[in-house]
């Protein structure tokens, strides 16, 4: 998945993972990037939204008293939702990187 174009070497920065990282590095020129300050809001919001979604599924959709089953559903659906939100964040450019400042 393409994240963005490197500002130094003009090649695409790609990743095979669907999770977001706070710091990335260009594979070609080794330039370091960090999240822009506007993207930190989304970075912090994604885990909360994922857990709220998982709790909603566990409480409203899964009508069982088995705590172990609910815990598995919460953990699984929160992880899946987090990956989906990260992918959509990259796709719609909510999550953008800038060159890391030295020092």
C-alpha positions in Angstrom: 0.0 0.0 0.0 1.4 3.4 -1.0 1.6 5.8 1.9 3.0 8.9 0.1 5.8 10.1 -2.2 9.2 10.8 -0.7 10.2 14.4 -0.8 13.9 13.7 -1.1 14.1 11.0 -3.8 10.6 11.3 -5.3 9.9 7.6 -5.0 6.8 6.0 -3.4 6.9 5.0 0.2 5.1 1.8 0.6 4.2 -0.7 3.3 2.7 -4.2 3.3 1.3 -3.7 6.8 -2.2 -2.1 7.3 -1.3 -0.5 10.6 -0.1 3.0 11.1 3.3 3.9 12.5 4.2 7.2 14.1 7.6 7.2 12.4 8.5 5.7 9.0 11.6 5.7 6.8 11.9 5.7 3.0 13.3 2.4 1.7 15.3 4.1 -1.0 17.1 7.1 0.5 16.5 6.3 4.2 14.9 9.7 4.9 12.9 9.7 8.1 9.3 10.9 8.4 7.0 11.6 11.3 3.3 12.2 11.5 2.1 15.7 10.9 0.7 17.5 13.9 -2.8 17.4 12.3 -2.6 13.6 11.9 -2.0 13.1 15.7 -5.7 13.7 16.4 -6.6 10.8 14.1 -3.8 8.6 15.5 -5.1 9.0 19.0 -8.8 8.7 18.0 -8.5 5.4 16.1 -8.0 3.1 19.1 -10.9 4.6 21.0 -13.3 4.3 18.1 -12.2 0.7 17.6 -12.8 -0.2 21.2 -16.2 1.6 21.3 -17.2 -0.3 18.1 -16.1 -3.6 19.6 -18.1 -2.9 22.8 -21.2 -2.1 20.8 -20.9 -5.4 18.9 -20.4 -7.3 22.1 -23.2 -5.7 24.0 -25.9 -5.2 21.4 -25.4 -7.8 18.7 -23.9 -10.8 20.7 -26.6 -11.8 23.2 -24.8 -14.3 25.4 -23.6 -14.4 29.0 -20.3 -16.1 28.1 -17.6 -13.6 29.2 -14.8 -15.5 27.4 -16.7 -15.4 24.1 -17.4 -11.7 24.5 -13.8 -11.0 25.3 -12.6 -12.8 22.1 -15.2 -10.8 20.1 -14.1 -7.5 21.6 -10.4 -8.1 21.0 -10.9 -9.4 17.5 -13.3 -6.8 16.3 -11.3 -4.0 17.8 -8.1 -5.1 16.0 -10.0 -5.5 12.7 -11.7 -2.1 13.1 -8.3 -0.4 13.9 -6.7 -1.8 10.7 -9.7 -0.7 8.7 -9.5 2.8 10.1 -5.8 3.1 9.5 -6.3 1.9 5.9 -9.0 4.5 5.4 -6.9 7.2 7.0 -4.1 6.6 4.5 -6.6 6.3 1.6 -8.3 9.6 2.4 -5.0 11.3 3.4 -6.0 11.9 7.1 -2.7 10.4 8.0 0.1 12.3 6.4 3.8 12.4 7.1 6.4 15.2 7.0 10.2 15.0 7.0 11.5 14.5 10.5 13.4 17.4 12.0 16.9 16.7 13.1 17.7 17.6 16.7 
